[in-house]
Amino acid sequence: MNTFVETLFNGLTLGSVYALVTVGFVVVFKASGAMNFAHGSLLLLGGYLVAVLRSDLGFAGALAAAAACTAAAAGLLALVLRAAGPGAPAHTLTILTIGVDLILSTDLARRLGPDILGLADPWGDRVVDLGPFPVAAARLASLAAAVLLVGAVLAAFRWSRWGLAMRAATQDREAAALMGVRQQRVRLLAWCAAGVLATVAAVFLASFPAPGLDRTTGTVALKALPAAILGGIDSVGGALLGSMLVGTTEALVAGYHQHLGAAGQGLAGVAPYAVMVLVLLVRPRGLLGSKETTRV
């Protein structure tokens, strides 16, 4: 029983890190109508900047500077996509993000090489005893950070002028423009917020029990993508629910793979995609995705 509870808790903390990545996917999609496949590269960029700047600025200073730089890079990407034209279809913008991802990820992989970089985070390899089982302090910090940051995003959607403008543009872009909503500003802020979330996620992905940051760290965005889709790509609450579902599924499969025999080998890596397919067969728009209405 203790093993099950420990595995379940580890899955929830892993899901909290996925939530930071997934919410970035969702806010960009709500603002631009396109999937940002360069999100993994932005995540790697944020982690790399923390590792490079930590010796001069300390961890807190490096995190703040890296978050600002990554937000600026994400905002620059939004401006690049804007050059495609205001009427560019969503699939064109999505393809453009794939091209940017290839350029950015190739350059970062060249800079990192085979090295594994430590971020000198304040949690280190400390372990906290929660009742009968130990938990890495970094996992508890990731859970707290996800609650604070995702809660801040939800609050912004609900009560801020930016959130109101975002919701109006999502419902009807033409009507929102006629009412004076500056959609380019809304879009730019959404991309910058996604860059900040990606930087924080990179820190926890490179923290203990992970060995550090390497050139494959950005691929975690591919695991967070199923969480965004099965939760509902236009729902922040769905992104949170999907992340927790994917995280717990991956942790449980990894923890009990020995009971599955040969079928359990490597199953944890594909389990999130299997869950996504099963959910989409029942709910094609995800668990909390908005239903499309058609007026006759």
Secondary structure, DSSP 8 states (H G I E B T S, - for coil): -HHHHHHHHHHHHHHHHHHHHHHHHHHHHHHHSS--TTHHHHHHHHHHHHHHHHHHHHHHHHHHHHHHHHHHHHHHHHHHHHTT-TT--HHHHHHHHHHHHHHHHHHHHHHHTT--B----TTTT-EEEETTEEEEHHHHHHHHHHHHHHHHHHHHHHHSHHHHHHHHHHH-HHHHHHTT--HHHHHHHHHHHHHHHHHHHHHHHSSTTS--B-TTGGGHHHHHHHHHHHH-TT-HHHHHHHHHHHHHHHHHHHHSGGGGGGGGTTHHHHHHHHHHHHHHHH-TT-SS--------
